[in-house]
Amino acid sequence: MYQPEPHSFKFTVLLNDIEQGLIKIPQFQRDFVWSKEQSAKLMDSILKGYPIGTFILWKTKERLRSIRNIGGVNLPDTPEGDFIQYVLDGQQRMTSLYASLKGVTIKRETKDEDFSKIYVDLLASEDEDIVITDISEKEPGSYIKLTDLLNGGLSLAKKFDEKYHDKLDDYYKRIATYDFPAILIKNSSIDIATEIFTRINIGGKKLSVFEIMVAKTFDAERDFDLSEKYDELIDSLSNVDYETISDATVLQTVSVCLVKECSKKQILKLDKQQFIDIWDDVVDAIERAVDYFRGFFRIPVSNLLPYNALIVPFAYYFYHHKNKPTGKQQEYLQDYFWRAALTERFSSGLETKLAQDIKKIDMILEDKLPQYEQGIDIRPEAIIQNGWFSAGRSYVKAILCILAYQRPLSFIDNSVVNISNDWLKQANSKNYHHFFPRAYLRKKGEEEFYINHILNITIVDDFLNKNKIKAKAPAQYMKEFNKVNPMLAETMKTHLINDLEEFGVWENDYDKFFEKRAEAICEEIKKRIILQQIDRIGESASEEVASAVEMDQ
């Protein structure tokens, strides 16, 4: 049970503790945003003896990742063995006090702000602002810098008219004797400390699991900073266009490799030293999984992955199996991937399902075929029914992965189409082309569901989409490409449009095109799964699947 303990600081103790590294602001706090004017208001309240709120500090010997440069001043690390007091509530006030009392220049994105230019108006009455920032209309000698008031000593009075001496002394004593109230949270874990922080900041910033783990796993002696390590990983993955892998996915991967579960509660319970010990091996496993997605599945960029979370079970596999899978394991992994994608498995209950799937990966590692609770319907009718084109849906992304697997070529010159993460964020991406243009089909009175459908999508380059096709009928623009690309028939096979005539392209027959493309994609899906009795592939599915399962066993 944590122990809240009332406490108070004088300003000299407060500043000294900050400068000795005994008070730290954890990295999960937001940036210092208060202006010089807001800070002057705070100091005005102190001079008048008003309450400014209670600081809540977590007193611990745990070393978290913290902001070293409070107010832009490079501050020392906490001495070894000493307690640290992490600011859970009052960071803006704490930094504001430090910046004002020390006269710090705060570096902002737009311009620097000099907090030494905060003044005490010696002519102001108690019901006016005593602490000010604008002295443009003040008489010289009627005001004093706040920092000079605190640091001037006995010689200060000589610089001012005698009528101000009592005020100078009084104002100094008001600040020097002011009690800054605080509550110290002692004997508590980081989980409790961050929960307190989250509750205090309700309606404001809610801490992510990653932010908590950045704080929890920081280790200066082992040179481990999770935030920096994650950035290094993403930099590495950006070289192969997989930079959109989230910090949550990375944490889930570490957790399943350590304990085979990845709930928020479980991640927060992970042992710090074990986390650091396993990090490099997990990074290696993630990179191997990415190489496998890019190589075996031919998924060139991470935005095409049906789920970020698919990284987790595949990295778990490579954590336990350093080499590329072959034979049965390769078949079983491929089967798992397409089932997860096409059944939209991770659309809900992600953490629970990942824990279930780790057990399936363990079976695959033992050359055993997992059994699945949900069957897969790969009939052309199912593709038609489920194929409304939305770039964020895993079902649609799975089919886009199949299209990308063909390494689509440009209609105009047979060059390889460049697929980019930047182009794949939305349904109107530069890479997505409606083979029968939307404007053309709308004029024909086609329903929007069938117009904006994955079966009408091809992956093309930006130039082709904007400049050559526009709203022309397929027969018209394909005849133009036929003149300049003698390999056009072969080119179209890379888009799973296997025969321009058979697919109704030359007659602008959208119904025929739609039906034939559904069949072509259906055949591609069949190549990628291992049929089980729970699956539906056609009217005679049960006999065909039963036979296939029997042969596999």
TORDO-305878 format. One line per 5 residues: for each residue x, y, z of C-alpha. Coordinates in Angstrom, 1 decimal, decimal comma, always signed. Layout:
X Y Z ~ ...
end
This chain:
+0,0 +0,0 +0,0 ~ +1,5 +3,4 -1,0 ~ +1,8 +6,1 +1,7 ~ +0,9 +9,7 +0,9 ~ +2,9 +12,0 +3,1
+2,2 +15,8 +3,4 ~ +5,3 +17,9 +2,9 ~ +6,3 +21,5 +2,1 ~ +9,3 +23,2 +0,5 ~ +10,8 +26,6 +0,9
+11,9 +28,0 -2,5 ~ +15,6 +27,7 -1,7 ~ +15,2 +24,0 -0,9 ~ +13,0 +23,5 -4,0 ~ +15,6 +25,1 -6,3
+18,4 +23,2 -4,6 ~ +16,7 +19,8 -5,0 ~ +16,1 +20,5 -8,7 ~ +19,7 +21,5 -9,2 ~ +21,0 +18,5 -7,3
+19,0 +16,2 -9,5 ~ +16,7 +15,1 -6,7 ~ +13,5 +16,4 -8,3 ~ +12,8 +15,1 -11,8 ~ +10,1 +15,4 -14,4
+9,3 +12,0 -15,9 ~ +9,4 +11,9 -19,7 ~ +5,8 +11,0 -20,0 ~ +4,8 +14,5 -18,9 ~ +4,0 +16,9 -21,7
+6,3 +19,8 -22,7 ~ +6,5 +23,0 -20,7 ~ +3,9 +25,3 -22,3 ~ +3,3 +28,1 -19,8 ~ +4,1 +31,6 -21,0
+6,2 +34,2 -19,2 ~ +2,9 +36,0 -18,4 ~ +1,4 +32,9 -16,9 ~ +4,5 +32,5 -14,8 ~ +4,3 +36,1 -13,6
+0,7 +35,5 -12,5 ~ +2,0 +32,5 -10,5 ~ +4,7 +34,5 -8,8 ~ +2,2 +37,3 -8,1 ~ +0,0 +34,8 -6,2
+3,0 +33,7 -4,2 ~ +3,9 +37,3 -3,3 ~ +0,3 +37,8 -2,1 ~ +0,3 +34,5 -0,1 ~ -2,4 +32,9 -2,2
-2,4 +29,1 -2,5 ~ -1,0 +27,8 -5,8 ~ -2,0 +24,2 -5,6 ~ -0,2 +21,1 -4,2 ~ +2,6 +19,3 -5,9
+2,3 +15,6 -6,0 ~ +5,7 +13,8 -6,1 ~ +6,5 +10,2 -6,3 ~ +9,5 +9,4 -4,0 ~ +11,4 +6,4 -5,1
+14,8 +4,9 -5,9 ~ +13,6 +3,6 -9,2 ~ +15,3 +5,3 -12,1 ~ +12,9 +6,4 -14,8 ~ +13,5 +8,1 -18,1
+13,2 +11,8 -17,2 ~ +13,5 +15,2 -18,7 ~ +17,1 +16,3 -17,9 ~ +16,8 +19,9 -19,1 ~ +14,2 +21,5 -16,9
+13,5 +24,9 -18,3 ~ +16,3 +24,3 -20,9 ~ +19,0 +24,0 -18,1 ~ +21,2 +21,0 -18,3 ~ +20,7 +19,4 -14,8
+22,7 +16,5 -13,3 ~ +21,7 +12,9 -12,8 ~ +20,4 +11,9 -9,4 ~ +23,3 +10,8 -7,2 ~ +23,6 +7,1 -6,9
+21,6 +5,7 -4,0 ~ +19,6 +8,8 -3,4 ~ +15,8 +9,0 -3,6 ~ +14,3 +10,8 -6,6 ~ +11,1 +12,8 -6,4
+9,2 +12,5 -9,7 ~ +6,6 +15,2 -10,4 ~ +3,3 +13,5 -11,0 ~ +1,2 +16,7 -10,7 ~ +2,4 +20,3 -11,0
+5,0 +20,0 -13,7 ~ +3,9 +23,3 -15,4 ~ +4,0 +25,2 -12,0 ~ +7,3 +23,5 -11,0 ~ +9,0 +24,4 -14,2
+7,5 +27,9 -14,2 ~ +8,8 +28,5 -10,7 ~ +12,3 +27,3 -11,6 ~ +12,4 +29,3 -14,8 ~ +11,2 +32,5 -13,1
+13,3 +32,3 -10,0 ~ +16,5 +31,4 -11,9 ~ +15,8 +33,7 -14,9 ~ +16,0 +30,9 -17,5 ~ +15,6 +31,4 -21,2
+13,0 +28,8 -22,5 ~ +13,5 +27,6 -26,0 ~ +10,3 +27,4 -27,9 ~ +9,6 +26,2 -31,4 ~ +8,8 +29,6 -32,7
+10,9 +31,9 -30,5 ~ +12,9 +31,8 -27,2 ~ +11,3 +33,3 -24,1 ~ +13,5 +35,1 -21,5 ~ +12,1 +34,4 -18,0
+14,6 +36,7 -16,5 ~ +12,4 +39,6 -17,7 ~ +9,8 +39,2 -15,0 ~ +9,6 +42,2 -12,6 ~ +8,2 +43,3 -9,3
+6,4 +46,6 -9,4 ~ +7,3 +48,5 -6,3 ~ +4,5 +51,0 -6,8 ~ +1,7 +48,4 -7,1 ~ -0,9 +48,1 -4,4
-2,0 +44,7 -3,1 ~ -5,1 +44,7 -5,3 ~ -3,0 +45,2 -8,4 ~ -0,5 +43,0 -10,2 ~ +2,7 +43,2 -8,3
+4,6 +40,8 -10,6 ~ +4,6 +42,1 -14,2 ~ +6,3 +41,5 -17,5 ~ +5,6 +44,8 -19,3 ~ +7,7 +47,7 -17,9
+7,4 +50,0 -21,0 ~ +5,4 +52,6 -19,1 ~ +7,2 +52,2 -15,7 ~ +9,6 +54,7 -14,3 ~ +13,2 +53,5 -13,8
+13,8 +52,7 -10,2 ~ +10,2 +51,8 -9,6 ~ +10,5 +48,1 -10,4 ~ +13,1 +45,4 -9,9 ~ +13,8 +42,1 -11,7
+12,5 +39,2 -9,7 ~ +15,9 +37,4 -9,9 ~ +17,6 +40,6 -8,6 ~ +15,2 +40,7 -5,7 ~ +16,1 +37,1 -4,7
+19,8 +37,4 -5,3 ~ +20,6 +41,1 -4,5 ~ +21,7 +40,7 -0,9 ~ +22,6 +43,7 +1,3 ~ +23,9 +45,8 -1,5
+20,5 +45,8 -3,3 ~ +19,0 +48,6 -1,1 ~ +21,7 +51,1 -2,2 ~ +20,4 +51,0 -5,8 ~ +16,9 +52,0 -4,8
+15,3 +55,0 -3,2 ~ +14,9 +54,6 +0,6 ~ +11,1 +54,7 +0,3 ~ +11,3 +51,2 -1,4 ~ +13,6 +49,5 +1,2
+10,8 +48,1 +3,4 ~ +8,9 +46,8 +0,3 ~ +12,1 +45,1 -1,0 ~ +12,7 +43,4 +2,3 ~ +9,0 +42,5 +2,7
+8,7 +41,0 -0,8 ~ +11,9 +39,0 -0,4 ~ +10,7 +37,5 +2,9 ~ +7,3 +36,7 +1,4 ~ +8,9 +34,5 -1,2
+11,6 +33,1 +1,1 ~ +9,1 +32,0 +3,7 ~ +6,3 +30,8 +1,3 ~ +5,5 +27,1 +1,9 ~ +5,2 +25,2 -1,3
+2,8 +22,4 -0,4 ~ +3,4 +18,9 -1,7 ~ +2,3 +15,3 -1,2 ~ +4,9 +12,7 -1,4 ~ +3,9 +9,2 -2,6
+6,2 +6,7 -1,0 ~ +6,6 +2,9 -1,2 ~ +4,6 +2,5 -4,4 ~ +5,3 +0,8 -7,7 ~ +5,5 +2,6 -11,0
+2,0 +1,1 -11,9 ~ +0,5 +3,0 -8,9 ~ +2,4 +6,2 -9,7 ~ +1,3 +6,3 -13,3 ~ -2,3 +5,4 -12,3
-2,2 +8,4 -9,9 ~ -0,8 +10,5 -12,8 ~ -3,5 +9,3 -15,2 ~ -6,3 +10,0 -12,7 ~ -5,0 +13,5 -11,9
-4,9 +14,3 -15,6 ~ -8,3 +12,8 -16,4 ~ -9,6 +14,8 -19,3 ~ -6,1 +15,7 -20,2 ~ -3,3 +13,5 -21,4
-3,8 +9,8 -20,8 ~ -0,6 +7,8 -20,6 ~ -0,1 +5,1 -23,1 ~ +1,4 +1,7 -22,1 ~ +4,5 +2,6 -24,2
+5,0 +5,9 -22,3 ~ +4,8 +4,0 -19,0 ~ +7,2 +1,3 -20,2 ~ +9,7 +3,9 -21,5 ~ +9,8 +5,3 -18,0
+9,8 +1,9 -16,3 ~ +12,6 +0,2 -18,4 ~ +15,0 +3,1 -18,5 ~ +18,4 +2,0 -17,3 ~ +21,3 +4,4 -17,5
+23,9 +1,8 -16,4 ~ +22,9 -0,5 -19,2 ~ +22,4 +2,4 -21,6 ~ +18,8 +1,3 -22,3 ~ +16,3 +3,9 -23,3
+13,2 +2,2 -24,8 ~ +12,1 +5,4 -26,6 ~ +15,5 +5,6 -28,4 ~ +15,6 +1,9 -29,0 ~ +12,2 +2,0 -30,6
+13,2 +4,9 -32,8 ~ +16,3 +3,0 -33,9 ~ +14,1 +0,0 -34,9 ~ +11,7 +2,2 -36,9 ~ +14,7 +3,9 -38,6
+15,9 +0,4 -39,6 ~ +12,4 -0,7 -40,8 ~ +11,9 +2,6 -42,7 ~ +14,8 +1,4 -45,0 ~ +12,4 -1,4 -46,2
+9,2 +0,6 -46,0 ~ +7,9 -0,9 -42,8 ~ +8,1 +2,2 -40,6 ~ +4,4 +2,2 -39,7 ~ +4,8 -0,6 -37,1
+3,4 +0,8 -33,9 ~ +5,0 +1,0 -30,5 ~ +2,1 -1,1 -29,1 ~ +2,9 -3,9 -31,6 ~ +6,5 -3,9 -30,5
+5,5 -4,1 -26,8 ~ +3,1 -6,9 -27,5 ~ +5,9 -8,8 -29,3 ~ +8,3 -8,4 -26,4 ~ +5,6 -9,6 -24,0
+4,6 -12,7 -26,0 ~ +8,2 -13,7 -26,3 ~ +8,7 -13,4 -22,6 ~ +5,3 -14,7 -21,2 ~ +3,1 -15,7 -24,2
+0,6 -13,0 -23,3 ~ +0,3 -9,3 -24,1 ~ -2,5 -7,6 -22,2 ~ -1,8 -4,1 -20,9 ~ -1,8 -5,5 -17,4
+0,7 -8,2 -18,4 ~ +3,0 -5,8 -20,2 ~ +3,2 -3,5 -17,2 ~ +4,1 -6,4 -15,0 ~ +7,1 -7,4 -17,2
+10,4 -7,6 -15,3 ~ +12,6 -4,6 -16,3 ~ +15,9 -6,6 -16,6 ~ +14,2 -9,4 -18,5 ~ +12,8 -6,8 -20,9
+16,2 -5,3 -21,5 ~ +17,8 -8,8 -21,8 ~ +15,4 -9,9 -24,5 ~ +15,2 -6,6 -26,5 ~ +17,9 -7,3 -29,1
+16,6 -10,8 -29,8 ~ +13,0 -9,4 -30,2 ~ +14,3 -6,7 -32,6 ~ +16,0 -9,4 -34,6 ~ +12,8 -11,5 -34,7
+10,7 -8,5 -35,8 ~ +13,2 -7,8 -38,6 ~ +13,1 -11,4 -39,7 ~ +9,3 -11,3 -39,7 ~ +9,4 -8,2 -41,9
+11,8 -9,8 -44,3 ~ +9,5 -12,8 -44,5 ~ +6,5 -10,6 -45,2 ~ +8,4 -8,8 -47,9 ~ +10,0 -11,9 -49,4
+7,6 -14,9 -49,1 ~ +4,4 -12,9 -49,1 ~ +5,7 -10,2 -51,3 ~ +4,1 -7,5 -49,2 ~ +6,3 -4,5 -50,2
+5,2 -2,0 -47,6 ~ +3,7 -2,1 -44,1 ~ +0,6 -0,2 -44,9 ~ -0,5 -3,2 -47,0 ~ -0,3 -5,6 -44,0
-3,9 -6,6 -43,1 ~ -3,0 -6,0 -39,4 ~ +0,1 -4,5 -37,7 ~ -0,5 -7,1 -35,1 ~ +0,4 -9,9 -37,5
+4,0 -8,9 -36,7 ~ +3,5 -10,3 -33,2 ~ +2,9 -14,1 -33,9 ~ +5,4 -14,1 -36,8 ~ +8,1 -12,4 -34,8
+7,3 -14,9 -32,0 ~ +7,9 -17,7 -34,6 ~ +11,3 -16,2 -35,6 ~ +12,3 -15,6 -32,0 ~ +12,1 -19,4 -31,6
+13,1 -20,4 -35,1 ~ +15,9 -18,2 -36,6 ~ +15,7 -19,7 -40,1 ~ +13,1 -19,3 -42,8 ~ +10,3 -21,8 -42,5
+10,2 -24,7 -44,9 ~ +7,9 -27,6 -45,7 ~ +4,9 -28,0 -43,4 ~ +5,8 -25,0 -41,2 ~ +5,8 -22,8 -44,2
+2,4 -24,1 -45,4 ~ +0,9 -23,8 -41,9 ~ +2,2 -20,2 -41,4 ~ +0,8 -19,2 -44,7 ~ -2,5 -20,8 -43,9
-2,5 -18,9 -40,5 ~ -1,7 -15,6 -42,1 ~ -4,6 -15,7 -44,6 ~ -7,1 -17,0 -42,1 ~ -6,3 -14,1 -39,7
-6,6 -11,6 -42,5 ~ -9,7 -12,8 -44,4 ~ -11,7 -13,5 -41,2 ~ -10,8 -10,1 -39,9 ~ -9,6 -11,8 -36,8
-8,0 -8,9 -35,0 ~ -10,9 -6,5 -35,4 ~ -11,8 -7,0 -31,7 ~ -10,3 -8,7 -28,7 ~ -6,8 -8,3 -30,1
-4,8 -9,1 -26,9 ~ -6,8 -12,2 -26,1 ~ -6,7 -13,5 -29,7 ~ -2,9 -12,9 -29,9 ~ -2,5 -15,0 -26,8
-4,6 -17,8 -28,4 ~ -2,6 -17,5 -31,6 ~ +0,7 -17,9 -29,8 ~ -0,5 -21,4 -28,9 ~ -1,2 -22,0 -32,6
+2,3 -20,8 -33,5 ~ +3,7 -23,2 -30,9 ~ +1,9 -26,0 -32,7 ~ +3,3 -24,9 -36,0 ~ +6,8 -25,0 -34,5
+6,1 -28,6 -33,7 ~ +5,0 -29,3 -37,3 ~ +1,4 -29,6 -36,2 ~ -1,6 -28,1 -38,1 ~ -3,6 -25,8 -35,8
-7,4 -26,2 -35,7 ~ -9,4 -23,0 -36,1 ~ -12,6 -21,9 -34,4 ~ -13,8 -19,8 -37,4 ~ -14,0 -21,1 -40,9
-13,1 -19,2 -44,0 ~ -15,5 -18,6 -46,9 ~ -13,6 -18,1 -50,1 ~ -16,4 -18,6 -52,6 ~ -16,5 -15,9 -55,3
-19,9 -15,0 -53,8 ~ -18,2 -14,3 -50,5 ~ -15,6 -12,0 -52,1 ~ -18,4 -10,1 -53,8 ~ -20,4 -9,8 -50,6
-17,5 -8,7 -48,4 ~ -15,5 -6,6 -51,0 ~ -16,7 -3,0 -50,4 ~ -13,4 -1,1 -50,9 ~ -12,1 +0,5 -47,8
-8,3 +0,7 -47,5 ~ -8,3 +0,1 -43,8 ~ -10,2 -3,2 -43,8 ~ -8,1 -6,3 -43,3 ~ -10,3 -8,3 -45,7
-9,6 -5,7 -48,4 ~ -6,0 -5,4 -47,5 ~ -5,6 -9,2 -47,8 ~ -6,8 -9,1 -51,4 ~ -4,6 -6,1 -52,1
-1,7 -8,2 -50,8 ~ -2,6 -10,9 -53,3 ~ -2,6 -8,2 -56,1 ~ +0,7 -6,9 -54,9 ~ +2,1 -10,5 -54,8
+1,6 -10,6 -58,6 ~ +4,2 -7,7 -58,8 ~ +1,8 -5,6 -61,0 ~ +3,3 -3,9 -64,1 ~ +2,4 -0,6 -65,6
-0,2 -0,7 -68,4 ~ +1,7 +1,7 -70,5 ~ +5,3 +0,3 -70,6 ~ +5,4 -2,9 -68,5 ~ +7,5 -1,2 -65,8
+7,2 -2,4 -62,2 ~ +4,6 -0,3 -60,3 ~ +6,1 +1,5 -57,3 ~ +4,0 +0,8 -54,2 ~ +4,6 +3,4 -51,4
+3,5 +3,7 -47,8 ~ +2,7 +7,3 -48,4 ~ +0,3 +6,4 -51,2 ~ -1,6 +3,7 -49,3 ~ -3,2 +5,6 -46,4
-6,7 +6,1 -47,9 ~ -9,1 +4,7 -50,5 ~ -8,4 +7,5 -53,0 ~ -4,6 +6,7 -52,9 ~ -2,5 +7,3 -56,0
-1,8 +3,5 -56,2 ~ -5,5 +2,5 -56,3 ~ -7,3 +2,6 -59,7 ~ -10,8 +1,6 -60,4 ~ -10,4 -0,4 -63,6
-13,9 +0,6 -64,7 ~ -13,6 +4,3 -63,8 ~ -16,2 +5,4 -61,2 ~ -17,5 +8,3 -63,3 ~ -18,0 +5,9 -66,2
-19,9 +3,4 -64,1 ~ -22,0 +6,1 -62,5 ~ -23,1 +7,3 -65,9 ~ -24,2 +3,7 -66,6 ~ -26,3 +3,7 -63,4
-24,2 +1,1 -61,6 ~ -24,7 +0,8 -57,8 ~ -22,0 +2,4 -55,7 ~ -21,4 -0,8 -53,8 ~ -20,3 -2,5 -57,0
-18,4 +0,5 -58,3 ~ -16,2 +1,0 -55,3 ~ -15,4 -2,7 -54,9 ~ -12,1 -4,5 -54,4 ~ -12,9 -6,5 -57,6
-12,7 -3,2 -59,5 ~ -9,4 -2,2 -58,0 ~ -6,0 -2,5 -59,7 ~ -2,7 -1,2 -58,4 ~ -1,1 +1,3 -60,8
+1,3 +4,2 -60,7 ~ +0,3 +7,8 -60,1 ~ +1,1 +9,0 -63,7 ~ -1,1 +6,4 -65,2 ~ -4,0 +7,1 -62,9
-4,1 +10,8 -63,4 ~ -3,0 +11,3 -67,0 ~ -4,0 +8,4 -69,1 ~ -7,2 +6,8 -67,8 ~ -9,3 +9,4 -66,1
-13,0 +8,5 -66,8 ~ -12,6 +6,7 -70,1 ~ -14,3 +3,4 -70,8 ~ -11,9 +0,4 -70,3 ~ -12,1 -0,6 -74,0
-11,1 +2,9 -75,0 ~ -8,1 +3,4 -72,8 ~ -6,9 -0,3 -73,1 ~ -6,8 +0,1 -76,9 ~ -4,5 +3,1 -76,5
-2,2 +1,0 -74,2 ~ -2,3 -1,8 -76,7 ~ -0,7 +0,4 -79,3 ~ +2,3 +1,3 -77,1 ~ +2,6 -1,9 -75,0
+3,0 -5,1 -77,2 ~ +3,0 -7,1 -74,0 ~ -0,3 -5,8 -72,7 ~ -2,0 -9,2 -72,4 ~ +0,9 -10,4 -70,2
+0,9 -7,1 -68,3 ~ -2,8 -7,5 -67,4 ~ -2,2 -11,0 -65,9 ~ -0,1 -9,3 -63,2 ~ -3,3 -7,6 -62,2
-5,3 -10,8 -62,2 ~ -7,1 -9,8 -65,4 ~ -6,1 -13,0 -67,1 ~ -7,8 -12,5 -70,5 ~ -9,0 -9,2 -71,7
-11,6 -10,7 -74,0 ~ -12,8 -13,4 -71,5 ~ -13,0 -10,7 -68,8 ~ -15,4 -8,6 -71,0 ~ -12,9 -5,6 -71,2
-13,3 -5,1 -75,0 ~ -17,1 -5,0 -74,7 ~ -17,1 -2,8 -71,5 ~ -19,0 -5,6 -69,9 ~ -18,7 -4,9 -66,2
-20,9 -7,8 -65,0 ~ -18,6 -10,3 -66,8 ~ -15,5 -8,5 -65,6 ~ -16,7 -8,5 -62,0 ~ -17,6 -12,2 -62,1
-14,3 -13,3 -63,7 ~ -12,1 -11,3 -61,4 ~ -13,9 -12,8 -58,4 ~ -13,1 -16,2 -59,7 ~ -9,5 -15,3 -60,4
-9,0 -13,9 -56,8 ~ -10,8 -16,9 -55,4 ~ -8,3 -19,3 -57,1 ~ -5,4 -17,3 -55,6 ~ -6,9 -17,5 -52,1
-7,3 -21,3 -52,5 ~ -3,6 -21,6 -53,2 ~ -2,8 -20,0 -49,8 ~ -4,9 -22,0 -47,3 ~ -5,1 -25,5 -46,1
-8,7 -26,6 -46,4 ~ -10,5 -27,8 -43,3 ~ -14,0 -29,0 -42,7 ~ -15,0 -25,7 -41,1 ~ -14,3 -23,9 -44,3
-16,7 -23,0 -47,1 ~ -15,4 -23,0 -50,7 ~ -18,5 -24,1 -52,7 ~ -21,6 -26,3 -52,7 ~ -19,6 -29,5 -52,5
-17,3 -28,1 -49,9 ~ -17,7 -30,7 -47,2 ~ -16,6 -33,6 -49,4 ~ -13,7 -31,8 -51,0 ~ -12,4 -30,4 -47,7
-12,8 -33,7 -45,8 ~ -10,7 -35,3 -48,5 ~ -8,1 -32,6 -48,3 ~ -7,8 -32,9 -44,5 ~ -7,6 -36,6 -44,7
-4,7 -36,4 -47,2 ~ -2,9 -33,8 -45,1 ~ -3,1 -36,1 -42,1
end
